[in-house]
Amino acid sequence: MTILILGLALWYAGHFWKRALPDRHTAMGEKAKGVSAALIFAGVVVMVIGYTMAESNDLFAYPPFFKHINNLAVLIAIYLMSPGPSKGAFFYKMRHPMLTGMIVWAVAHMMVNPDTASYVLFGGLTVWAVAEMKVINAAEPDWTPNPKGAIAKDAMFLVASLVLLAVIGYIHGLIGPSPFGA
C-alpha cells in the first residue's frame, strides 16, 4: 500500500507544485511543464505498480447491477473529459468538466471495486480532483464560461465517447476484469 500512496503523492506533487512553489515554477519557465509531466507520469507508473502489489480485502459485496451503473458513469466521465462540454450546448457553463469527469470515473470505480486498495487509489484521485477545483477557483476567481455551442457538437462527442468506451472496455478486459460482463 505504501507504493500506491507514493504514486498518489507524485501525482499530487505534479499537479500542485505550480501553486505551492510559484517562484520556483516561474523561474524554470517552460522546463516546469516537463517537471510536472515527469512527476505525473511517474505517479501513474508507481500507482499502477502499487495497486497491483497491494494486498487488499473487499470491504463489502456490491450488487451485480452496479456494473451497469459503473459503465454508464464511465461513459459520462469520458464525455466530460472530452472537448464536448466546452464546445457543445449542454455543459458549456461548467467550469471544471474534466475534473468532474475524473470524480465520476473514480467514484464509479469505487462502486465496483470495494477493496481497500481501490478505495485508496480512487478515493485519493477523487480528493485530488476536488482539491484541484478549489485551488483553481481560489487562484483564478474570475472565470467566463465558453460561448454556447451546437447540440450537434454534443452529439458528436457523445458518439466519440461511446466508441472510446468500447475501446477502453475491450482493452480493460484484456488486461484485467471485463467491464461489460463475463
Rosetta constraint file for C-alpha pairs under 8 A:
AtomPair CA 1 CA 5 HARMONIC 6.30 0.50
AtomPair CA 1 CA 50 HARMONIC 6.27 0.50
AtomPair CA 1 CA 51 HARMONIC 7.31 0.50
AtomPair CA 1 CA 53 HARMONIC 7.64 0.50
AtomPair CA 1 CA 54 HARMONIC 5.05 0.50
AtomPair CA 1 CA 55 HARMONIC 7.31 0.50
AtomPair CA 1 CA 117 HARMONIC 6.99 0.50
AtomPair CA 2 CA 6 HARMONIC 6.13 0.50
AtomPair CA 2 CA 50 HARMONIC 7.29 0.50
AtomPair CA 3 CA 7 HARMONIC 6.23 0.50
AtomPair CA 3 CA 46 HARMONIC 6.54 0.50
AtomPair CA 3 CA 47 HARMONIC 6.97 0.50
AtomPair CA 3 CA 49 HARMONIC 7.37 0.50
AtomPair CA 3 CA 50 HARMONIC 4.58 0.50
AtomPair CA 3 CA 51 HARMONIC 7.92 0.50
AtomPair CA 4 CA 8 HARMONIC 6.42 0.50
AtomPair CA 4 CA 46 HARMONIC 6.48 0.50
AtomPair CA 4 CA 47 HARMONIC 4.72 0.50
AtomPair CA 4 CA 48 HARMONIC 7.39 0.50
AtomPair CA 4 CA 49 HARMONIC 7.19 0.50
AtomPair CA 4 CA 50 HARMONIC 3.94 0.50
AtomPair CA 4 CA 51 HARMONIC 5.62 0.50
AtomPair CA 4 CA 54 HARMONIC 7.49 0.50
AtomPair CA 4 CA 117 HARMONIC 8.00 0.50
AtomPair CA 4 CA 121 HARMONIC 7.12 0.50
AtomPair CA 5 CA 9 HARMONIC 6.15 0.50
AtomPair CA 5 CA 47 HARMONIC 7.34 0.50
AtomPair CA 5 CA 50 HARMONIC 7.67 0.50
AtomPair CA 5 CA 120 HARMONIC 7.68 0.50
AtomPair CA 5 CA 121 HARMONIC 7.78 0.50
AtomPair CA 6 CA 10 HARMONIC 6.27 0.50
AtomPair CA 6 CA 43 HARMONIC 7.52 0.50
AtomPair CA 6 CA 46 HARMONIC 7.08 0.50
AtomPair CA 6 CA 47 HARMONIC 7.41 0.50
AtomPair CA 7 CA 11 HARMONIC 6.26 0.50
AtomPair CA 7 CA 42 HARMONIC 7.25 0.50
AtomPair CA 7 CA 43 HARMONIC 4.23 0.50
AtomPair CA 7 CA 44 HARMONIC 6.36 0.50
AtomPair CA 7 CA 45 HARMONIC 7.28 0.50
AtomPair CA 7 CA 46 HARMONIC 4.57 0.50
AtomPair CA 7 CA 47 HARMONIC 4.34 0.50
AtomPair CA 7 CA 50 HARMONIC 7.30 0.50
AtomPair CA 8 CA 12 HARMONIC 6.13 0.50
AtomPair CA 8 CA 43 HARMONIC 6.08 0.50
AtomPair CA 8 CA 44 HARMONIC 7.85 0.50
AtomPair CA 8 CA 47 HARMONIC 6.36 0.50
AtomPair CA 8 CA 121 HARMONIC 7.36 0.50
AtomPair CA 8 CA 124 HARMONIC 6.93 0.50
AtomPair CA 8 CA 125 HARMONIC 7.59 0.50
AtomPair CA 9 CA 13 HARMONIC 6.03 0.50
AtomPair CA 9 CA 43 HARMONIC 7.20 0.50
AtomPair CA 10 CA 14 HARMONIC 6.05 0.50
AtomPair CA 10 CA 39 HARMONIC 5.63 0.50
AtomPair CA 10 CA 40 HARMONIC 6.31 0.50
AtomPair CA 10 CA 42 HARMONIC 6.84 0.50
AtomPair CA 10 CA 43 HARMONIC 4.60 0.50
AtomPair CA 11 CA 15 HARMONIC 6.41 0.50
AtomPair CA 11 CA 39 HARMONIC 6.41 0.50
AtomPair CA 11 CA 40 HARMONIC 4.76 0.50
AtomPair CA 11 CA 41 HARMONIC 7.78 0.50
AtomPair CA 11 CA 42 HARMONIC 7.72 0.50
AtomPair CA 11 CA 43 HARMONIC 4.69 0.50
AtomPair CA 11 CA 44 HARMONIC 6.94 0.50
AtomPair CA 12 CA 16 HARMONIC 5.89 0.50
AtomPair CA 12 CA 40 HARMONIC 7.84 0.50
AtomPair CA 12 CA 128 HARMONIC 6.83 0.50
AtomPair CA 13 CA 17 HARMONIC 5.44 0.50
AtomPair CA 13 CA 36 HARMONIC 7.94 0.50
AtomPair CA 13 CA 39 HARMONIC 6.91 0.50
AtomPair CA 13 CA 40 HARMONIC 7.77 0.50
AtomPair CA 14 CA 35 HARMONIC 7.40 0.50
AtomPair CA 14 CA 36 HARMONIC 4.51 0.50
AtomPair CA 14 CA 37 HARMONIC 6.83 0.50
AtomPair CA 14 CA 38 HARMONIC 7.61 0.50
AtomPair CA 14 CA 39 HARMONIC 4.77 0.50
AtomPair CA 14 CA 40 HARMONIC 5.05 0.50
AtomPair CA 15 CA 36 HARMONIC 6.63 0.50
AtomPair CA 15 CA 40 HARMONIC 7.24 0.50
AtomPair CA 16 CA 20 HARMONIC 6.11 0.50
AtomPair CA 16 CA 132 HARMONIC 7.80 0.50
AtomPair CA 17 CA 21 HARMONIC 5.53 0.50
AtomPair CA 17 CA 22 HARMONIC 7.46 0.50
AtomPair CA 17 CA 25 HARMONIC 7.55 0.50
AtomPair CA 17 CA 36 HARMONIC 7.89 0.50
AtomPair CA 18 CA 22 HARMONIC 5.25 0.50
AtomPair CA 18 CA 25 HARMONIC 5.56 0.50
AtomPair CA 21 CA 25 HARMONIC 6.15 0.50
AtomPair CA 22 CA 26 HARMONIC 6.00 0.50
AtomPair CA 23 CA 27 HARMONIC 6.07 0.50
AtomPair CA 24 CA 28 HARMONIC 6.37 0.50
AtomPair CA 25 CA 29 HARMONIC 6.79 0.50
AtomPair CA 25 CA 32 HARMONIC 5.73 0.50
AtomPair CA 26 CA 32 HARMONIC 7.62 0.50
AtomPair CA 28 CA 32 HARMONIC 5.32 0.50
AtomPair CA 30 CA 34 HARMONIC 7.44 0.50
AtomPair CA 31 CA 35 HARMONIC 6.53 0.50
AtomPair CA 32 CA 36 HARMONIC 6.21 0.50
AtomPair CA 33 CA 37 HARMONIC 6.08 0.50
AtomPair CA 34 CA 38 HARMONIC 5.99 0.50
AtomPair CA 35 CA 39 HARMONIC 6.13 0.50
AtomPair CA 36 CA 40 HARMONIC 6.13 0.50
AtomPair CA 37 CA 41 HARMONIC 5.95 0.50
AtomPair CA 38 CA 42 HARMONIC 5.94 0.50
AtomPair CA 39 CA 43 HARMONIC 5.97 0.50
AtomPair CA 40 CA 44 HARMONIC 6.26 0.50
AtomPair CA 41 CA 45 HARMONIC 6.32 0.50
AtomPair CA 42 CA 46 HARMONIC 6.03 0.50
AtomPair CA 43 CA 47 HARMONIC 5.89 0.50
AtomPair CA 44 CA 48 HARMONIC 6.16 0.50
AtomPair CA 45 CA 49 HARMONIC 6.27 0.50
AtomPair CA 46 CA 50 HARMONIC 5.84 0.50
AtomPair CA 47 CA 51 HARMONIC 5.82 0.50
AtomPair CA 47 CA 121 HARMONIC 7.57 0.50
AtomPair CA 48 CA 52 HARMONIC 6.18 0.50
AtomPair CA 49 CA 53 HARMONIC 6.17 0.50
AtomPair CA 50 CA 54 HARMONIC 5.87 0.50
AtomPair CA 51 CA 117 HARMONIC 6.25 0.50
AtomPair CA 51 CA 118 HARMONIC 7.59 0.50
AtomPair CA 51 CA 121 HARMONIC 7.46 0.50
AtomPair CA 54 CA 117 HARMONIC 6.35 0.50
AtomPair CA 55 CA 117 HARMONIC 7.48 0.50
AtomPair CA 56 CA 115 HARMONIC 5.92 0.50
AtomPair CA 56 CA 116 HARMONIC 5.30 0.50
AtomPair CA 56 CA 117 HARMONIC 5.63 0.50
AtomPair CA 57 CA 115 HARMONIC 5.15 0.50
AtomPair CA 57 CA 116 HARMONIC 5.97 0.50
AtomPair CA 58 CA 113 HARMONIC 7.77 0.50
AtomPair CA 58 CA 114 HARMONIC 5.25 0.50
AtomPair CA 58 CA 115 HARMONIC 3.92 0.50
AtomPair CA 58 CA 116 HARMONIC 6.58 0.50
AtomPair CA 59 CA 114 HARMONIC 5.52 0.50
AtomPair CA 59 CA 115 HARMONIC 5.42 0.50
AtomPair CA 59 CA 116 HARMONIC 6.85 0.50
AtomPair CA 60 CA 114 HARMONIC 5.99 0.50
AtomPair CA 60 CA 115 HARMONIC 7.74 0.50
AtomPair CA 61 CA 114 HARMONIC 7.08 0.50
AtomPair CA 62 CA 66 HARMONIC 6.75 0.50
AtomPair CA 62 CA 111 HARMONIC 7.20 0.50
AtomPair CA 62 CA 112 HARMONIC 6.53 0.50
AtomPair CA 62 CA 114 HARMONIC 7.30 0.50
AtomPair CA 64 CA 68 HARMONIC 7.98 0.50
AtomPair CA 65 CA 69 HARMONIC 6.66 0.50
AtomPair CA 66 CA 70 HARMONIC 5.92 0.50
AtomPair CA 66 CA 111 HARMONIC 6.70 0.50
AtomPair CA 66 CA 112 HARMONIC 6.39 0.50
AtomPair CA 67 CA 71 HARMONIC 6.23 0.50
AtomPair CA 67 CA 112 HARMONIC 6.30 0.50
AtomPair CA 67 CA 179 HARMONIC 6.99 0.50
AtomPair CA 67 CA 180 HARMONIC 7.73 0.50
AtomPair CA 68 CA 72 HARMONIC 6.30 0.50
AtomPair CA 69 CA 73 HARMONIC 6.06 0.50
AtomPair CA 69 CA 108 HARMONIC 7.59 0.50
AtomPair CA 70 CA 74 HARMONIC 6.05 0.50
AtomPair CA 70 CA 108 HARMONIC 4.86 0.50
AtomPair CA 70 CA 109 HARMONIC 6.76 0.50
AtomPair CA 70 CA 111 HARMONIC 7.06 0.50
AtomPair CA 70 CA 112 HARMONIC 7.04 0.50
AtomPair CA 71 CA 75 HARMONIC 6.21 0.50
AtomPair CA 71 CA 108 HARMONIC 7.92 0.50
AtomPair CA 71 CA 179 HARMONIC 7.08 0.50
AtomPair CA 71 CA 180 HARMONIC 7.74 0.50
AtomPair CA 72 CA 76 HARMONIC 6.33 0.50
AtomPair CA 73 CA 77 HARMONIC 6.08 0.50
AtomPair CA 73 CA 104 HARMONIC 6.28 0.50
AtomPair CA 73 CA 105 HARMONIC 6.57 0.50
AtomPair CA 73 CA 108 HARMONIC 6.06 0.50
AtomPair CA 74 CA 78 HARMONIC 6.06 0.50
AtomPair CA 74 CA 104 HARMONIC 7.04 0.50
AtomPair CA 74 CA 105 HARMONIC 5.30 0.50
AtomPair CA 74 CA 108 HARMONIC 6.79 0.50
AtomPair CA 74 CA 165 HARMONIC 7.59 0.50
AtomPair CA 75 CA 79 HARMONIC 6.26 0.50
AtomPair CA 75 CA 161 HARMONIC 6.44 0.50
AtomPair CA 75 CA 162 HARMONIC 6.64 0.50
AtomPair CA 75 CA 165 HARMONIC 6.21 0.50
AtomPair CA 76 CA 80 HARMONIC 6.14 0.50
AtomPair CA 76 CA 101 HARMONIC 7.10 0.50
AtomPair CA 76 CA 104 HARMONIC 7.60 0.50
AtomPair CA 77 CA 81 HARMONIC 6.15 0.50
AtomPair CA 77 CA 100 HARMONIC 7.56 0.50
AtomPair CA 77 CA 101 HARMONIC 4.03 0.50
AtomPair CA 77 CA 102 HARMONIC 6.46 0.50
AtomPair CA 77 CA 103 HARMONIC 7.95 0.50
AtomPair CA 77 CA 104 HARMONIC 5.63 0.50
AtomPair CA 77 CA 105 HARMONIC 5.43 0.50
AtomPair CA 78 CA 82 HARMONIC 6.28 0.50
AtomPair CA 78 CA 101 HARMONIC 6.67 0.50
AtomPair CA 78 CA 161 HARMONIC 5.81 0.50
AtomPair CA 78 CA 164 HARMONIC 7.83 0.50
AtomPair CA 78 CA 165 HARMONIC 7.40 0.50
AtomPair CA 79 CA 83 HARMONIC 7.91 0.50
AtomPair CA 79 CA 84 HARMONIC 6.55 0.50
AtomPair CA 79 CA 85 HARMONIC 7.67 0.50
AtomPair CA 79 CA 101 HARMONIC 7.60 0.50
AtomPair CA 79 CA 157 HARMONIC 6.66 0.50
AtomPair CA 79 CA 158 HARMONIC 6.09 0.50
AtomPair CA 79 CA 161 HARMONIC 5.46 0.50
AtomPair CA 80 CA 84 HARMONIC 6.92 0.50
AtomPair CA 80 CA 85 HARMONIC 6.18 0.50
AtomPair CA 80 CA 97 HARMONIC 5.18 0.50
AtomPair CA 80 CA 98 HARMONIC 5.57 0.50
AtomPair CA 80 CA 100 HARMONIC 7.10 0.50
AtomPair CA 80 CA 101 HARMONIC 4.96 0.50
AtomPair CA 81 CA 97 HARMONIC 6.36 0.50
AtomPair CA 81 CA 98 HARMONIC 4.29 0.50
AtomPair CA 81 CA 99 HARMONIC 7.61 0.50
AtomPair CA 81 CA 101 HARMONIC 5.56 0.50
AtomPair CA 81 CA 102 HARMONIC 7.52 0.50
AtomPair CA 82 CA 98 HARMONIC 7.40 0.50
AtomPair CA 82 CA 157 HARMONIC 7.03 0.50
AtomPair CA 82 CA 161 HARMONIC 7.74 0.50
AtomPair CA 83 CA 87 HARMONIC 6.17 0.50
AtomPair CA 83 CA 157 HARMONIC 7.42 0.50
AtomPair CA 84 CA 88 HARMONIC 5.46 0.50
AtomPair CA 84 CA 91 HARMONIC 7.98 0.50
AtomPair CA 84 CA 153 HARMONIC 6.48 0.50
AtomPair CA 84 CA 154 HARMONIC 5.52 0.50
AtomPair CA 84 CA 157 HARMONIC 5.31 0.50
AtomPair CA 84 CA 158 HARMONIC 7.63 0.50
AtomPair CA 85 CA 89 HARMONIC 7.58 0.50
AtomPair CA 85 CA 90 HARMONIC 6.85 0.50
AtomPair CA 85 CA 91 HARMONIC 4.67 0.50
AtomPair CA 85 CA 92 HARMONIC 5.22 0.50
AtomPair CA 85 CA 94 HARMONIC 7.36 0.50
AtomPair CA 85 CA 97 HARMONIC 6.64 0.50
AtomPair CA 85 CA 154 HARMONIC 7.30 0.50
AtomPair CA 86 CA 91 HARMONIC 6.81 0.50
AtomPair CA 86 CA 92 HARMONIC 4.79 0.50
AtomPair CA 86 CA 93 HARMONIC 7.85 0.50
AtomPair CA 86 CA 94 HARMONIC 7.98 0.50
AtomPair CA 86 CA 146 HARMONIC 6.06 0.50
AtomPair CA 86 CA 149 HARMONIC 7.68 0.50
AtomPair CA 87 CA 92 HARMONIC 6.69 0.50
AtomPair CA 87 CA 146 HARMONIC 7.70 0.50
AtomPair CA 87 CA 147 HARMONIC 7.98 0.50
AtomPair CA 87 CA 148 HARMONIC 7.23 0.50
AtomPair CA 87 CA 149 HARMONIC 5.13 0.50
AtomPair CA 87 CA 150 HARMONIC 7.29 0.50
AtomPair CA 87 CA 153 HARMONIC 6.35 0.50
AtomPair CA 87 CA 154 HARMONIC 7.42 0.50
AtomPair CA 88 CA 92 HARMONIC 6.17 0.50
AtomPair CA 88 CA 148 HARMONIC 6.45 0.50
AtomPair CA 88 CA 149 HARMONIC 4.20 0.50
AtomPair CA 88 CA 150 HARMONIC 5.08 0.50
AtomPair CA 88 CA 151 HARMONIC 5.68 0.50
AtomPair CA 88 CA 152 HARMONIC 7.37 0.50
AtomPair CA 88 CA 153 HARMONIC 5.01 0.50
AtomPair CA 88 CA 154 HARMONIC 4.79 0.50
AtomPair CA 89 CA 148 HARMONIC 5.22 0.50
AtomPair CA 89 CA 149 HARMONIC 4.69 0.50
AtomPair CA 89 CA 150 HARMONIC 5.23 0.50
AtomPair CA 89 CA 151 HARMONIC 5.23 0.50
AtomPair CA 89 CA 153 HARMONIC 7.73 0.50
AtomPair CA 89 CA 154 HARMONIC 6.71 0.50
AtomPair CA 90 CA 151 HARMONIC 7.39 0.50
AtomPair CA 90 CA 154 HARMONIC 7.25 0.50
AtomPair CA 91 CA 97 HARMONIC 7.91 0.50
AtomPair CA 92 CA 145 HARMONIC 6.47 0.50
AtomPair CA 92 CA 146 HARMONIC 5.67 0.50
AtomPair CA 92 CA 147 HARMONIC 6.84 0.50
AtomPair CA 92 CA 148 HARMONIC 5.84 0.50
AtomPair CA 92 CA 149 HARMONIC 7.30 0.50
AtomPair CA 93 CA 145 HARMONIC 4.98 0.50
AtomPair CA 93 CA 146 HARMONIC 6.58 0.50
AtomPair CA 94 CA 145 HARMONIC 7.19 0.50
AtomPair CA 95 CA 143 HARMONIC 7.92 0.50
AtomPair CA 95 CA 145 HARMONIC 6.91 0.50
AtomPair CA 96 CA 100 HARMONIC 6.02 0.50
AtomPair CA 96 CA 133 HARMONIC 7.00 0.50
AtomPair CA 97 CA 101 HARMONIC 5.97 0.50
AtomPair CA 98 CA 102 HARMONIC 6.27 0.50
AtomPair CA 99 CA 103 HARMONIC 6.35 0.50
AtomPair CA 99 CA 129 HARMONIC 5.49 0.50
AtomPair CA 99 CA 130 HARMONIC 7.61 0.50
AtomPair CA 99 CA 132 HARMONIC 7.88 0.50
AtomPair CA 99 CA 133 HARMONIC 7.25 0.50
AtomPair CA 100 CA 104 HARMONIC 6.26 0.50
AtomPair CA 100 CA 129 HARMONIC 7.44 0.50
AtomPair CA 101 CA 105 HARMONIC 6.04 0.50
AtomPair CA 102 CA 106 HARMONIC 6.05 0.50
AtomPair CA 102 CA 125 HARMONIC 7.75 0.50
AtomPair CA 102 CA 126 HARMONIC 7.13 0.50
AtomPair CA 102 CA 129 HARMONIC 6.82 0.50
AtomPair CA 103 CA 107 HARMONIC 6.02 0.50
AtomPair CA 103 CA 125 HARMONIC 7.49 0.50
AtomPair CA 103 CA 126 HARMONIC 5.08 0.50
AtomPair CA 103 CA 129 HARMONIC 6.46 0.50
AtomPair CA 103 CA 130 HARMONIC 7.79 0.50
AtomPair CA 104 CA 108 HARMONIC 6.01 0.50
AtomPair CA 105 CA 109 HARMONIC 6.30 0.50
AtomPair CA 106 CA 110 HARMONIC 6.33 0.50
AtomPair CA 106 CA 122 HARMONIC 4.88 0.50
AtomPair CA 106 CA 123 HARMONIC 6.97 0.50
AtomPair CA 106 CA 125 HARMONIC 6.79 0.50
AtomPair CA 106 CA 126 HARMONIC 6.12 0.50
AtomPair CA 107 CA 111 HARMONIC 6.37 0.50
AtomPair CA 107 CA 122 HARMONIC 6.86 0.50
AtomPair CA 107 CA 123 HARMONIC 7.42 0.50
AtomPair CA 107 CA 126 HARMONIC 7.27 0.50
AtomPair CA 108 CA 112 HARMONIC 6.92 0.50
AtomPair CA 109 CA 113 HARMONIC 5.89 0.50
AtomPair CA 109 CA 118 HARMONIC 7.70 0.50
AtomPair CA 109 CA 122 HARMONIC 6.96 0.50
AtomPair CA 110 CA 114 HARMONIC 5.89 0.50
AtomPair CA 110 CA 118 HARMONIC 6.31 0.50
AtomPair CA 110 CA 119 HARMONIC 6.04 0.50
AtomPair CA 110 CA 122 HARMONIC 6.39 0.50
AtomPair CA 110 CA 123 HARMONIC 7.55 0.50
AtomPair CA 113 CA 118 HARMONIC 5.98 0.50
AtomPair CA 113 CA 119 HARMONIC 7.78 0.50
AtomPair CA 114 CA 118 HARMONIC 6.76 0.50
AtomPair CA 114 CA 119 HARMONIC 6.97 0.50
AtomPair CA 115 CA 119 HARMONIC 6.32 0.50
AtomPair CA 116 CA 120 HARMONIC 6.21 0.50
AtomPair CA 117 CA 121 HARMONIC 6.11 0.50
AtomPair CA 118 CA 122 HARMONIC 5.71 0.50
AtomPair CA 118 CA 123 HARMONIC 7.53 0.50
AtomPair CA 119 CA 123 HARMONIC 5.04 0.50
AtomPair CA 119 CA 124 HARMONIC 7.56 0.50
AtomPair CA 120 CA 124 HARMONIC 5.60 0.50
AtomPair CA 121 CA 125 HARMONIC 6.29 0.50
AtomPair CA 122 CA 126 HARMONIC 6.11 0.50
AtomPair CA 123 CA 127 HARMONIC 6.20 0.50
AtomPair CA 124 CA 128 HARMONIC 6.16 0.50
AtomPair CA 125 CA 129 HARMONIC 6.19 0.50
AtomPair CA 126 CA 130 HARMONIC 6.34 0.50
AtomPair CA 127 CA 131 HARMONIC 6.08 0.50
AtomPair CA 128 CA 132 HARMONIC 5.93 0.50
AtomPair CA 129 CA 133 HARMONIC 6.29 0.50
AtomPair CA 130 CA 134 HARMONIC 6.43 0.50
AtomPair CA 131 CA 135 HARMONIC 6.12 0.50
AtomPair CA 132 CA 136 HARMONIC 6.06 0.50
AtomPair CA 133 CA 137 HARMONIC 6.02 0.50
AtomPair CA 134 CA 138 HARMONIC 6.10 0.50
AtomPair CA 135 CA 139 HARMONIC 6.09 0.50
AtomPair CA 136 CA 140 HARMONIC 5.78 0.50
AtomPair CA 136 CA 141 HARMONIC 7.80 0.50
AtomPair CA 137 CA 141 HARMONIC 5.11 0.50
AtomPair CA 149 CA 153 HARMONIC 7.07 0.50
AtomPair CA 150 CA 154 HARMONIC 6.98 0.50
AtomPair CA 151 CA 155 HARMONIC 6.30 0.50
AtomPair CA 152 CA 156 HARMONIC 6.06 0.50
AtomPair CA 153 CA 157 HARMONIC 6.16 0.50
AtomPair CA 154 CA 158 HARMONIC 6.03 0.50
AtomPair CA 155 CA 159 HARMONIC 6.19 0.50
AtomPair CA 156 CA 160 HARMONIC 6.25 0.50
AtomPair CA 157 CA 161 HARMONIC 5.92 0.50
AtomPair CA 158 CA 162 HARMONIC 6.23 0.50
AtomPair CA 159 CA 163 HARMONIC 6.36 0.50
AtomPair CA 160 CA 164 HARMONIC 6.10 0.50
AtomPair CA 161 CA 165 HARMONIC 5.97 0.50
AtomPair CA 162 CA 166 HARMONIC 6.32 0.50
AtomPair CA 163 CA 167 HARMONIC 6.34 0.50
AtomPair CA 164 CA 168 HARMONIC 5.96 0.50
AtomPair CA 165 CA 169 HARMONIC 5.80 0.50
AtomPair CA 166 CA 170 HARMONIC 6.06 0.50
AtomPair CA 167 CA 171 HARMONIC 6.27 0.50
AtomPair CA 168 CA 172 HARMONIC 5.86 0.50
AtomPair CA 169 CA 173 HARMONIC 6.11 0.50
AtomPair CA 169 CA 178 HARMONIC 6.72 0.50
AtomPair CA 169 CA 179 HARMONIC 5.93 0.50
AtomPair CA 169 CA 180 HARMONIC 7.03 0.50
AtomPair CA 170 CA 174 HARMONIC 6.49 0.50
AtomPair CA 170 CA 178 HARMONIC 7.30 0.50
AtomPair CA 171 CA 175 HARMONIC 6.47 0.50
AtomPair CA 172 CA 176 HARMONIC 5.54 0.50
AtomPair CA 172 CA 177 HARMONIC 6.61 0.50
AtomPair CA 172 CA 178 HARMONIC 6.09 0.50
AtomPair CA 172 CA 179 HARMONIC 7.18 0.50
AtomPair CA 173 CA 177 HARMONIC 5.11 0.50
AtomPair CA 173 CA 178 HARMONIC 3.83 0.50
AtomPair CA 173 CA 179 HARMONIC 6.71 0.50
AtomPair CA 174 CA 178 HARMONIC 7.49 0.50
AtomPair CA 178 CA 182 HARMONIC 6.66 0.50
